[in-house]
Amino acid sequence: MEWENLLSDTIVDGKIRELYLKKIPVLRTCNNWKEVEPIGWVDHKMSLSHYKGGLVRLGDKIFFVKDITINALSAYMEWKFPQKIEVTED
């Protein structure tokens, strides 16, 4: 898909546009969580939603993982997010 290719390069200098953040799919489950690579932490409140969690890379795709999922999995794996991602409004 075109959106998947566009979203793979959306994070530039630790920033992501709010429009792109809305388009990133949420990763709820996966076969092997050890293959998930943390990119950065997001904590951004929008008018109708609150994005709090991490952006991760699985294969060549980017996903958003909610903080509830991260907390549940923290007993089994260690999450180290290298940076905090700033969300810019359009």
Secondary structure, 3 states (H helix, E strand, C coil): CHHHHHHCCCCECCEEEHHHHHHCCECCCCCCHHHCEEEEEEEEECCCCEEEEEEEEECCEEEEEEHHHHHHHCCCCCCCCCCECEEECC
